[in-house]
Amino acid sequence: MTIEELRIRIDELDRQLVELLSERARAAQMIGHLKAATSLPVYEPNREKIIYANVRAANKGPLPDIELTHIYERIIDVMRALQRNELASQRHAQAAEQEGGALGHAAGAEASETGKKS
């Protein structure tokens, strides 16, 4: 193969990697929602150890295990940040909902006191 052909192949592989990473990110977001609902922590070191072991077991080269582990450490960092952002968004939405409910309740109480509807 020529350099140009190999570069075209790498570009194809990069597109596949992007799609797989996006799919992984969507799964991580769903896990973040479930963790929030069950009060589980975002950081689970035992789960990460399992992921690294699975990656090393699946590795057939040419990347050394340590280099592949470094790549996955970064992927997991990004996925963990995504989960934290999801949890923060959920908390913010819940707080706004509670605040809105409290404001609506207060407005209703005020309207009943003055005899006006809000």
N, C-alpha and C positions, 0 to 999 in steps of 0.2 A: 504494500500500500504506500501511497505517497503521503507526504506531510499534509497536503490539503485534504486528502481523503480521511486521514486520521483526525484532523481537526473537525471535519464535518461530523464524524462519528462521535467525537467528544462533545460537540454542540448538541447532538441528539441525546446523548447520555445526560448532559446537564439539564436538558428539558425534562427528562424522566425523573432525575433527582429532585428537581423543583416540585414536580407534581407529587412525588412520594413524600417529600418534606411537608408540603401543604396538607396532604392527607394525614400525616402524623400529627401535625399541628391541630387539625380539626379534632382528632381523637383526644389529644391532650386537653383541648378546651372542654370537651365533653366530660373528661375525667375531672377537670377543675370544677365544673358544675356539680358533679356528684360528690366531690370532696367537700364543697361548700355545704351541700345539703346534709352531709353526714358528719360535718365538723372534723374531717381528717386534715392533717397538715399537708401543705404543698410539697415540702421536702420529705422524701422517704428514702433514706440511705440504703435500706435493705433492697428496695425495688431497683435502685440504681445499680447496685452490685449485681443483681440478677441480669439486668440489661447488658452490662459490660461482659459478664460471663457468656451470655448468649451471643454477643457480637464476636467475641474471641473464638467461640466454638464454631461459628459460621465462617470465620475468616479462612480463606484458602489462598491468600496472598494476592498480589505481591506486597501489599502493605503489611509492615510488621504489626503485631498485635498492639503494641504500645502506641503506635501512630493512629491506628484505627480507634483505640480507646480515647485518645486525645480529641479526635473528631467528634466522637459520641459525647464526650464531656461537654463540648461546646453546644452540640445539638440539645442536650438535656438542659443546659443552662438557659438556652433560649426558650425551650418548652416550659420550663419552670417559671420563667418571667411571664410568659403568656398566661399561664394558670394564675399567677399572682394578679395580673392585670384583669383577668376575668373575675376573680374574687373581689377585687377592689371595685369593679364596675357593678357587680351584684350588690355589694354592700352600699354603694352610693345610690343605686336605684331603690334599694329597700329603705334607706334613710330618707330619700326624697319622697317615697310613697308614704312613709310614716308621717313625715313632716306635712305633706299635702293633706293627709287624712286628718291630722291635728288641726291644720289651718281650716280645712273644710268644716270640721266639727265646731271650731271656734266661731267661724262665720255664721254657721247655722244657729248657734247659741245666741250670738249677737243679734241676728235677725229676729229670733223669737222674742228677745227682750224688747226690741224696738217695734215689733209688729211688722217688720219688712221682710221680704224674701230676698235672698241673695242670688 
